[in-house]
Amino acid sequence: MASAAFENPAPGGRRGAAPPSLENAGGVERKAGGGREAGAGREAGGGREAGAPVLVVGAGPVGLTTALLLARWGLRVEVLEALPARTEIGSRSICQQRDVLDIWSAVGADVLTDEGLTWTTGRVFHRGREVASWRFAGAGPLPPFVNISQSRTEQVLQELADADPHVTIRWDHRVTAIEQDESGVTVRCATGAADGHGAHGASGALVRGAYAVVCSGGHSGALRAALGVAFPGESGGDRFLIVDVRTAWPGRETERHFHFDPPWNPGRQVLIHPCPGSVYRIDWQVPPDFDLAAERSGGRLDARVRQVVGDRPYEVLWATDYRFHSRVASPMAVGRVLLAGDAAHLYAPFGARGLNSGVPDAENAAWKIAFVARGWSPPALLGTYDTERRAAALENLDVTAATMRFLAPSTPEQRARRAQVLARASADPATAHEIDSGRFAEPFWYDRSPLTVADPSRPCAGRPPRGTPPPVAPGTIVPDAALPPTAVPGGDQD
């Protein structure tokens, strides 16, 4: 979700999780421009299978991405999912930025880019009056982001996982306990019916793996506790209502609207996102005591939607309400077990930093597990997952906390500042950049990672102004650029 203070995601090139040097078995270095190369992965392992599989807990988008990335390195993967089958309902996480699309492209999920919708105009309103607008330029082989439902994302990733001989998904396997020793990880699963997989203990199946990545979402408290992982943070006060509506809305198909204090939701906010298939995702900020069941039965939900879409026919596809949380696990890596996605961090939704952080978690975890499993790096490499991805999570937490201080101010000073910013923007559009309706997610800079080797000729002096690409420096993604034919082997450019 972007804002009038929009940060255009830096153009990201195709990057595979490739080894900088397979001969450098003692460690890894991150050179300028990041560490991925297209086409690297399974081939780099020479087709050699590791003994025990890598266990992935959870078959959501982060878990499936982790499994597919591990499979590219030739590692066997067991995905353990609590649900008996996929439930394809609701938009949930919809807005995925360029670097995430790049990772999904690397595992064969280009259809998500093809089917996704990129809105081109953003508008911000205060009490019904437009106070800011902007349009995207978005150069590069991939769009700056797409809107696509999480249900469709999971469907595509599951189809790829089902087709991959390295990946097995075990449905109806709810992981209830986890422990590890010097040679592997053992999890206990509660299963509805025995399927012959693993040894059956007194209260479920025991499954053994070489490593584990916990991607089972925010409700992973039992596993975090078993690992000794803290999950500090706080929860929001108000609730948020999400309604997916299908309707024909000419002129709004590629526009995102954010309303501060509209007459039809006074004192709070509403966000409207276009999605593929004439679907619109509408988010209302609602009071802490909001009751969705009562809203439905009393006809108030229809009245609420009508205030947004007018008298045009519409269909409600899905509705839910939630309270957001702001938490980061500490640590995110414990020996052979790594935590990724919502199991490791929860953010306020504005800025779309949840799944856009979880997928890079998956990529970071996969190549490091592969390097250690293949003997290319010592086990200590896994500890750098916590160093790098927890720093990314804390940065996202800082950004979303600042956004929520503007969107839902909790002190007189915060409320006064927001009122001043919106009043200034109403009088002078040149000040609209001060409005924060969600700074869009962007790739994390690994410029301070222990794996990043400084290059004096390419210093990383700090982040550039919003909307401009990062410098070409160690730890940052190389921006997309057209190559002359002479720079491409064979003399031709695709």
N, C-alpha and C positions, 0 to 999 in steps of 0.2 A: 504494500500500500504506500503510495508516494504522497507527497505534499507539495505545497507551494514552495517549500524549502527543499525541493526534490534533489536527491543525489543520484545522478545518472550512473547506473552501474558501469564500472570500467569494462571496456570491451575485452572479453576473455577469449583466448585462442583455444584450439583443440589441444587438450593436454591429457595424456594417459598417465597412469601411475607407474611410471617406468623407472628402473634402476639407473641412477646416474653412472654407475660403474659396477658391473657384476664382479669384476676382479677385486673391488674394494670390499672384501668380506668383513673387514673389521668394523666398518661403520658406514655412515651415509652422510653426504654433504648436499645441501640445497644450494644450487648455483643461481645466478640471476635468472629471473623469469619463472620461478616455480619448478615443480618436479614432474609434471605429467608430459607424456608424449603419446600421440595417437597411435593405436595399433599395438601398444605394449601391453603386457599382461600375461595371458596364458602362455604365449610363445616364449616369454622370458624364462619360464621355469623348465623349458625343454620337455614338457609333457610329463614330468616326474610327479607321481602322486605322493602326497604326504600320508603318514599312517592313519592316525585318528582324524576325524573330521573337525572342522571349526564349527562350533555351535553358535547359532544366531537365535536369540530369544525375541520372538515377535515377527510377524509377517506383514507389518505395515510398510509404508513406503521406505522408511529408513532401513528396516530389516531386510527387505527384498533388495534394495540397492546394495547393501553390504554383501549379501549373498552373491549377487551377480558380479560384483567387483572381485570378490575372493575367487570366484570361479574363473575369472579371466587369468588368474595366476595359476590355474591348474589345481587348486585346492578343493577337496571335497567339503561340502557344507550341509549341515543339518539345520533346517529352520524349524523351530518349535513354537507353534502358535496355539494360544488358549482356545480360540473360537473353533467350533466344529466345521465352519465353512465361511467363506468371505461374505460379508454383508455390504452390498453396494448401495449405500444411502448417503445423501448429503454432500454438500460441496466441501465442507471442512477447510483444509488448507488448500487455497486456490491459486495463489500468486507465486510463481516460481521464476527466479531470476536467471540471467544468462549463464552463469557459471554452473548452476545446477542442471540446466538444459544440456550443457556441454558434457557433464558427467553422465547423464542419462543417454546421450548420444553414443558415448563410448561403450555402453552395454547394449546398444541396439534399440533404444527407445526413442528414436527420432520422431515417431508418430505423435508423441506428446507435444513436440514443437509444432508439428504440422497441424494438429487439431486445436491447439491452444489459441486463445484470443488475446491479442495485444491491443489494449486501449491506447489511443493516440492523444487524447485530450483529457486533462484533469481540471476540474473546477471546484472552487471552495466558496461556500456561501456562509454568511453570518446573518441570522434572523431573516432569511429569505432573499437577501441581496448578495449577488456575486461580488466577491472581493479579490479573487485571484483566479488565474487560469494559466495553463502552459501546455505546450505540445512537445512531442518527442521527436528527436532526430534519429537516434538509435542506429548508427551505422554498424556493420559487422555481419558475419555469416549467420549469426543467431540474433533473434530479437532481444531487446533489453530484458524482457520478461514475457510470460504468457499467463493468462488466467485459464485454468482447467481444473475440474473437480478432483479432489483426492480420490474419489471412487474410481474415476477413469484412470488416474495415475496408478493406483494399486492393481487394477485389472490388467493394464499393459505390462507392468513389472512382473506380475504373477505369471502371465503367459510366457514371458521370457524365461522365468525361473523354471516353470514346468517343462520347457523345451531343453533346458540345459542339463546334460548328464551329470554334471558335478553337483547339482543342487537337488536336495530332497526336502519337501515341506511336510512336516508332521502336524496335521491338524488335530485339534482336541488334545493338545499337550500343553497344559498350563504348568509352567515352571514354578514350583513352590519353594525350592531350596537350591542353593548353589555352594559348592566348596571346591577347593583346588589344592593340588600338591605340586611337587617339583616337576612332574611329568604330564600333568593335564588337569582338566576340569570335569567335575561330575555334577550333574543337575538331577533333581528329582522332579518328576512330572506327574501331575494328577491327570488321569486319562479316563474318558467315559467308557472305553472298551479296549481291551488289550489287542494290539495289532502285531504282536510278535517282535516288536522292536525294543531292544534293550532288556536288561534284567529287571524283574518286577520286585520291588521292595514291599514292605508292609503297607505302604500308603501310596504306591504308584510306581511308575517306571523310572529306572535309573539310566541315564544316558551319559556316555563318556565322550569327551572331546579333547582336542589338544589345546584349544583356546576357546573363549566365548566372548561374544559381543551382545550386550543386553540392550535391546531396542524395543522394549515392551511398554513404552509410553510412560506418562506421568504417574500412573498408579503402580509403580514398581517399588514401593516402599519396603516390602519384605525382602526383596533381593538386595536393595541398597543396604538394608540393615545387616543382612548376612555377610556382606562384604565390608562392613564397617564404614560405609560411605555416608557422610552427612548431606543434607539437602536444605541448607539455610535459605531464607528469603522471606517473602511476605505474599499475602493474597490481596486482591483488589476489593474495594468496597461494593460498588455497584455491580450489577449483572449486565450481560449483553445478550440480546436476542438476535438470532440469525434466522432469516427466512429466505429460502430459495423459491423464486417465483418465475414461472414461464409466462411470458407475454410478448406480444408484438409492440415494440416501442420505437417507432421510426425516429431517427436522429440521435438516439441514445446508445446505439449498438457498440460504439467504441469510445464512450465517455465515462469517466469515473467521477462521481459527485460526492463531496463531503460537506455536510451541513452542521454548522455550529448553531445551537440554540434555535432550531427552526420552530415556527408557530405550532407545528404538530408534534413536537417533542421538546417542549420548553425546558431550558436549563440543561439540556443534555445534547447528544449528537447523533447523527445518522450518516452512515456510509453506504453508497450504492455502487456495486461493481458489476459490469457486464461480463457474462460468461458465454461459452459456446452454446449453440442451440436455442437462442432467444431466452436464455435464463439470466436472471438478475439476482445477485446475492445482496440482500439488504441487511445491514447491521444496525440495530438500535441500542443505544445505552439506556438501560432501564433501572428502576430503583432496586435496592437490595432484596426487597420482599416480593419481587415480581413472581407471578404464578402463571406459567404458560398454560397449564390445564384449564385454569379459570378463564384465561384470555380466550382460549379456543371456544369453550362452552358458552361463554357469554356473548360471543360475536364480536368481541373487541379486536381480535386478531384481524378479521376482515376489515374492520374500520381503520385499523392501523395501516394495513397494506394499501387501502384505498387512498389514504392521505398522501401516499408516495406515487402510486401509479395512475391515479385518477379513475375515470370511469371505464377504462379499457378492460376487456375480458382478461382474466389471469387465472393461473392454476398454482396453488401452493404445492411444491414438490417435497419440501422438507422444512421443519422448523425445530429449533432447539435453543436453549438458553444456557449460559455458563458464567462462571466467575473466573477471571484470569489470575494466574499466579506468576510470580517473579522469583525464580529459584535456580541455583546452579549447584550441581553435585561437587563434593570435595572429598576425595579426588575423583577424577573420571577414569582412572586406570588403577587397578589393583592386581598386580602380578599378571596372570594370564587372562584376566577379565577386563574388558573395556566397556564403558557405558556410552551410548550414543543416542541422539535425538532427544525426545521428551523425557526419556529415562534419566538423562543427564542435565537437562536444562528446560525451564519453562519461562516464556516471556509473555508480556502483553502483546496482543495480536497486531497492533498497528505498526507497520513496517515490514510485515511478512517475514519475520526472522526465525520462525520455528523450523519448518521443513527446510528452508533455505540455509539453516545452520546444521540440521540433522544430516542432510546428504553430504556436505563436506566432512562431517564427522565420519560417515561411512567410508568415504574415500581415504581419509587419513588412516583410519583403523585398518582397512584392507591391505594397503601396500606395506604397512609396518608389520602386520601379522605375517604376510607372505615373505618378507625379507628375513624375519626371524625363523619361520618354519623351514625355509630353504637353506638356512645356514649362511646367508649373505651378511647378516648383521647379528650382533649379540643380543640376548634377551633385553638388555637395558634399553634398546630402541623403543620398546613398548611404553616405557615411562615417558617418552617425549610426546606421546599422544595426549597425556594429561597436560603437559607443559603448553602444547600448541593449541589444542582445542578448548581447554579451559580458559585460556587467554581470550580466544574468540568468543566464548560464551559470556565472559565477563564484559567484554566490549559491547556485545549485543544487549546485555542487561543494562549497562549504563545508558545506551542510546534509547532503549524503550522506556526506561525510567524517566528520562528527560521528556520524552514525548507524552507520557501519561501525566506528568506534572502540568503540561499545557492542556491536554485534552480533558483531564478530570482533576482540576486543581483541588487540593485538600486544605489549603491554608488561605487566610485573607490575602497574604502577599502574592501567592500564586494566582488567585482569582483576579486580583487587581492587575497583575502583569498581563494575563490573557486578555482581559477587557481592553487594556491599553493597546496591545498589539492588534487586535481585531478592529478597534476604532481607528487606529492609524491606517490600516490597510483599506478600510472603507473610504477614508478621505484621500489616501495617496497610494495607488496601486504599486508604486515603486518600493514600498515597504513590505509587500506581501511575502517576501522571502523569510520574514520573521515568523510566519505562521507555521506551526509544526503539527501536521496531521499524520505524521508517520514518515520517518526517513527510511527510504527503501533499503532492503538488505543488499550488501555488497560483499565480495570476497574479502576474507581476512588477510591482512598483511603479516607474513611470517618474518618480518625484518629483524625481530629480536629473538628468534628461536635459536636454541643451541645447535640446530642442524643447518643454520644459514651462515655461510661463510661470507664475511664482508669483502667487498670489492671496492677499493679506494677510488677506482676510476668511475664507479657508478654508485655514488653515495645515496642513501635514502634519507633525505633531509626532513621528511615529514609529509603528511597528507597534503595534497594539492587542494585548491578551491573546489567546492562542490561542483559536480557536473563535468569535471575534467578527468582524464584517465590518470592512473598512477604512473610514477616514473618507472623506467626500466631499471630495476635495481634488485639485488638479491632479496628473495622472499616475496616478491610481487609477481602477479601474472603479466606476461608480456602482452601488450595491447595488440589487437588484430591489425595487420598491415598487409597491403598487396605487395607481392614479391614480383620483381621483373623476371621475365622468362629465363634470363641467364643465371638467376639465383636458384633455379629449380633443377635437380638432376634430370638429365635428358633434354633440357632446353624448353620444355613445354610446361604451361601452367594450367591446371584444371580450374 
